[in-house]
Each structure stands twice: as C-alpha cells, then as structure tokens.
Amino acid sequence: MIVIESSAMVDALVDEPANPQLLALIADSDLHAPSLIDYEVASALRGHALGGKLAPRQLEDAADDFNSFTIDRYPLSTMIRSVLELRNNFTVYDAAYVVLAQALEAPLVTADAKLVGARELGVDVQVLRPLQ
C-alpha cells in the first residue's frame, strides 16, 4: 500500500522514458490518495498539452491510463483539521497527502522533493524523480 502523490503519478503517465522503479511500485501496490489527485493530475496534463509537451493523442492516452488505475480516494472533509494543523509546513494540497500517509501508515511516493520534510513527522517519503 502506498499514498501516491500527483507529481509521481503525472511522471508515470508522461515521462519518456518513465522511471522503471516508479512504474513497478505503482503497478504492484494498492494506491491511495486524497480525492484532489484527480484535479491535480488533470491540471498537470492540461499544462503539458498547452505547453506542447503532449500531443492530443498522448493527452488522451495519459488520461485513459490514469483512469485505468484503481486508486482509493479520500475526501478532504475526513482530514481537514489535520491538514490545517500542517499549514505552516505544507500547502493544503501537499498536507492532504502527508496526513493520509500518516493515517494509513503508508509510504508517500512523490516526485516532489519538498515533501521530504514530512519525514520529520514520521512519514516514509519516497522521492522518485524522472530519469534524466
């Protein structure tokens, strides 16, 4: 079981070549995320398309691939107090992933190095960057 953060999910969907360690982890794990992952992934894919990094067909494929994953989603309403307690350390969006990882006692998989600060809260943060 892992909490998958949107930056890692987007990297898995669009990077060429994709990080094989990230792909294996996503394929072999039960995925959990705050429900905001849908909006964050859609926003990132939109940005890639508008920036010319994804052709229309690639955008469609990435959206289809994202929809093919089974991700247990958790609404913010179930964790809003805990998220707001982290207001001085993380954005609300990042805190949602951190709080969920704490609650599930699961690793947080991300491509965002800013989230390593969650290790101070006892979260196992795995930063998997795109291959260069």
N, C-alpha and C positions, 0 to 999 in steps of 0.2 A: 504494500500500500504506500502510495506517495501523494503528496499535495503537489500538483503541477501548476506552476505559475505561468502566466500568459506569455512572457518573453521566451521561455523554453518551448512552449507549445508552438509559437509562431516560428521559432528557429527550426523546429522539427518539420513544420509544414512547408517552409520556403527555402531553406538553405541548400545550396548546391556546392559541394557535397554536404549532406547533413552529417552531424556528429553521430557516429555509429553507437557510441555509448548512450547518448540521449535517446536515440531510436529504440535501442534494446530495452532501456529502462521503461519507456512509455509502453512498449508492446507487451512487456512482461509483468506489469504492475497494475493493481487496482488504482484507478485515477480518481482523485478527489480535488475539488476546487470550490472557491466561492462562486456563486452564480454570476458574478461580474466577469468571469472569464470569457463568456460569450461576447460581451460588448468589447472587451479589450482585444480579443483576437480579431473580431470583425473590424475594429478601428485600425489595427495594425495592418491587416490585409488590405484595407482600403488605401492606407498610406503607401504601401508597397506598389499598389496598382497605379495610384495617381502619380507616384514618383517614377514610373516607368520601369520598376524592378520586376513587375509581374505583368505578363501579357494577359488579356482577358481569359484565355483558356486556362492559364496557370492559376489565375484567381479562382475560377470555378473549381478546378481540381483541388486547390487548397481548402476551399470551403467544404467540398464534398468529403475530403479526407478528415477535416475537423469534425464534421457531423458523424463520421463513422466511429469515432471513439466513444466508448462508454465512460462517461465522467459523472460521478456522483456530485451533484451541485448543492451548495448550502446557501440559503438566503442570508443577507446581511442582518436581518432582524434577529436572527438567533445569536449573533455575536457582536452587536453594535456597541454594547458597553465595554467589552474587552478591546475592541478596535479603537475606541476613543481613548482608552487608557494609554494607548501607544502613540497618541497624537504628537508628542514631542520627538519621537524617534522615526516614525514612518508616515507616509501618506496613508490616507484611509484605504486606498486600493491595496498597497503593499501590506498594511497591517491586517487586512482581511485574510491574506494568505498565511501570514505568520500566526495569527490567532487560530486559524483552522489547523495548521500543522501542530500547534501546541495541544489543541483539544483532542486531536486524533492520535497524538504521539507518533506522528509520521514524519519522514523526511520531507523537506521542502525543496523541490527541484526547480531551479531557475537559471536564467542566463544573465540575470541582473546582479552584479557584484555588490550593489548597495545593500542587498538583503543579507549579506554575511553578518551584519550587526545583530540579526536575530539569534545568532549562536550564543550571545550573552544572555538570552532568555531561555536557553536550553534546547533550542530548535536545531536539529541536524539539517543544515543548509548545504545543498549540493549545487555548486555553480558549474554548469556545463555550458561552456562557450562554443560558438560556432567554430568549425575548423577553418584555419587560415589558408 
